[in-house]
Amino acid sequence: MNLDRAVLALAGTMTLISALLAAVVSPWWLLLTGFVGANLLQSSVTGICPAAAVFRRIGVDAGCAFR
């Protein structure tokens, strides 16, 4: 798995978990979904992704988007 796929997998997992928690526990969990979406938007504009930096540090191979 390369860095791009790892970031997308993390974002998708966090979004699904947040939606599930919002349905079962509290609608306030939708704030996590909003945060994930805002982070993806910010990363697409600036090219800087905190999750990519963490994955890179643990040794995930680089992809096309985050170098």
ROKESE-53601 format. One record per residue (C-alpha): residue number from 1; y, x, z; residue in three letters. Coordinates in steps of 0.25 Angstrom, whole numbers, plus 2048, in hexadecimal, padded with zeros to 3 digits. Layout:
<node pos="NUM" north="Y" east="X" up="Z" code="ala"/>
...
This chain:
<node pos="1" north="800" east="800" up="800" code="met"/>
<node pos="2" north="80E" east="806" up="7FC" code="asn"/>
<node pos="3" north="81B" east="804" up="804" code="leu"/>
<node pos="4" north="820" east="7F8" up="7FB" code="asp"/>
<node pos="5" north="813" east="7F0" up="7FD" code="arg"/>
<node pos="6" north="813" east="7F3" up="80C" code="ala"/>
<node pos="7" north="822" east="7EE" up="80E" code="val"/>
<node pos="8" north="81F" east="7E2" up="806" code="leu"/>
<node pos="9" north="812" east="7DF" up="80E" code="ala"/>
<node pos="10" north="81A" east="7E1" up="81B" code="leu"/>
<node pos="11" north="825" east="7D8" up="816" code="ala"/>
<node pos="12" north="81B" east="7CD" up="812" code="gly"/>
<node pos="13" north="813" east="7CE" up="81F" code="thr"/>
<node pos="14" north="820" east="7CD" up="827" code="met"/>
<node pos="15" north="825" east="7C1" up="81F" code="thr"/>
<node pos="16" north="817" east="7B9" up="820" code="leu"/>
<node pos="17" north="816" east="7BC" up="82F" code="ile"/>
<node pos="18" north="824" east="7B8" up="831" code="ser"/>
<node pos="19" north="822" east="7AB" up="82A" code="ala"/>
<node pos="20" north="815" east="7A8" up="832" code="leu"/>
<node pos="21" north="81C" east="7AB" up="83F" code="leu"/>
<node pos="22" north="828" east="7A2" up="83B" code="ala"/>
<node pos="23" north="81E" east="796" up="838" code="ala"/>
<node pos="24" north="816" east="798" up="844" code="val"/>
<node pos="25" north="81F" east="79E" up="84F" code="val"/>
<node pos="26" north="82E" east="79C" up="84C" code="ser"/>
<node pos="27" north="837" east="79B" up="840" code="pro"/>
<node pos="28" north="83F" east="7A7" up="845" code="trp"/>
<node pos="29" north="834" east="7B0" up="83F" code="trp"/>
<node pos="30" north="83A" east="7AD" up="832" code="leu"/>
<node pos="31" north="845" east="7B7" up="836" code="leu"/>
<node pos="32" north="83A" east="7C2" up="834" code="leu"/>
<node pos="33" north="838" east="7BD" up="825" code="thr"/>
<node pos="34" north="847" east="7BE" up="823" code="gly"/>
<node pos="35" north="847" east="7CC" up="828" code="phe"/>
<node pos="36" north="83C" east="7D0" up="81F" code="val"/>
<node pos="37" north="843" east="7CA" up="813" code="gly"/>
<node pos="38" north="850" east="7D0" up="816" code="ala"/>
<node pos="39" north="849" east="7DE" up="818" code="asn"/>
<node pos="40" north="842" east="7DC" up="80A" code="leu"/>
<node pos="41" north="850" east="7D8" up="804" code="leu"/>
<node pos="42" north="857" east="7E4" up="80B" code="gln"/>
<node pos="43" north="84C" east="7EE" up="806" code="ser"/>
<node pos="44" north="84D" east="7E9" up="7F8" code="ser"/>
<node pos="45" north="85C" east="7EC" up="7F8" code="val"/>
<node pos="46" north="85C" east="7F9" up="7FF" code="thr"/>
<node pos="47" north="84E" east="7FE" up="7FD" code="gly"/>
<node pos="48" north="84D" east="801" up="80C" code="ile"/>
<node pos="49" north="842" east="7FB" up="813" code="cys"/>
<node pos="50" north="83F" east="7FD" up="822" code="pro"/>
<node pos="51" north="830" east="7F9" up="820" code="ala"/>
<node pos="52" north="82F" east="803" up="814" code="ala"/>
<node pos="53" north="834" east="80E" up="81D" code="ala"/>
<node pos="54" north="829" east="80B" up="828" code="val"/>
<node pos="55" north="81E" east="80A" up="81E" code="phe"/>
<node pos="56" north="823" east="817" up="817" code="arg"/>
<node pos="57" north="822" east="81D" up="825" code="arg"/>
<node pos="58" north="814" east="819" up="828" code="ile"/>
<node pos="59" north="810" east="81F" up="81A" code="gly"/>
<node pos="60" north="80F" east="813" up="810" code="val"/>
<node pos="61" north="810" east="818" up="802" code="asp"/>
<node pos="62" north="81D" east="816" up="7FB" code="ala"/>
<node pos="63" north="81F" east="80B" up="7F1" code="gly"/>
<node pos="64" north="829" east="808" up="7E6" code="cys"/>
<node pos="65" north="833" east="800" up="7EE" code="ala"/>
<node pos="66" north="835" east="808" up="7FB" code="phe"/>
<node pos="67" north="835" east="817" up="7F9" code="arg"/>
